[in-house]
């Protein structure tokens, strides 16, 4: 069974997908871009974008009855790998040890010209 999860505190899906899906004991959070859920506008600056993405993900995790500390896998998409140190400096504000497994890749473009997108897999404790 697949159960969709939605949070009004994160941007609505901009396509035919759910913010998250619970399948068995695992929750798959769709990639979040740095859109302000109140306005739908992209926030500016890489640090602001990283914070907004993690706030959006946290809101969806909370709608699933979880926290980001339930994350087992994080995938980060950056349009510029030079922003990797900034990402690393911000991530511990949203995740605690033991940190989840992570993959970070550089991509040529993201929706709405975002500089970062992140998706997460949660396994509730």
N, C-alpha and C positions, 0 to 999 in steps of 0.2 A: 504494500500500500504506500502511496505517496500522499503526504499531507502538505499543502502549501502553507507558508508562514508569511505574514505581512505585518509591517510596522508603519504607522502613519508618521513616525519620527525619522524615517529614512525616505529618500526619494522613491516615488512610484516607478515601477518598471517602465522603460521607454521602448518596450518591444514585447513580443510574445514569450515572456518568461516570468517566473515567480521570484520574489526577493530571496526566498529560501524554500527548500523542500526537506521535509523530514521523511526519511526512508529507513524503516527499522529503527535502530538506535543511533543513527547518524544523521546529522543535519548539514546540508550543503548550502552555504550562503553564496548567492550569485555575486559576481563582481560588482563592486560599488565604485563609482567615480565620485569626484568631489563636488557633487551638486548639493546645494543647500536645500533641504527638504521643504523649507518654508516658502522659498521663492522659485525653486527650480533652476536657479542660476549657478554657474560654475564659480567657485571661490578662486581667488587669484593668489599666486605665489606657491612654490612647491611645498613649503612647510605648512601653510594653511590647507593646501590640498591634501597632504598626507593626514593631518589631523581630522579633516572633514570626512575622509574615506573611513578612518577608523571609528569615528563617532557614528557614521551611518551603519557600519558593520556591527558596532556594539548595540545599536537600537534594534537591529534585526535579530541578533543573538538573544537579546532580552525578550523579544516577542516570542522566541522559541523556548523561553524559560532557562536560558543559559547565560554565560558570560564569555568574554573572549578568552578567559583562562581555560575554557573547554576546547579551545582550538588545538587540533592535532596537526593540521597542515594549512599553510598560508602560501598563496601564490601572488606575487607582486609583479605588475607590469609597469615599467617606467619608459617614458619616451626618451630619457637621457640618463644613462648609467652614472653620469657625474653626480646625480642626485642621490646615489646609493648611501653615502655617509649621512646625509640628512635623514633619510628613511631609518637608518640604523639608530640614530640618536633619538628619534621619536617613538619607535616601536615599543621600548620598555615602559612607556607611559600607559600602554594599552594591554600589554601581555606581561605575565610574570613567569618566573622560572618554575618548572622547566619550560623553556620556550618551545613553541611548536616547530615542527619541521617547516622549512621554507624554501621556495624557489623564487628567484628574481630574474626577470628577463627584460631586455630592452626591446621595445616595439616601435614601429615607425609612426603609428598614430593610434589614438584612442577616441571613443565617442565624445562629441562636443569639444574636441581639442583639449581634453584633460591631459595632465602630465603624468597621472598615476591612476591605476585601477588595482583593486585587491579583491581576491575571493578567498573564502575560508571554509574549511571542513571542521565541524564540531562533533565531538563525542561527549555527551554529558557524563559527568562523573557519578 
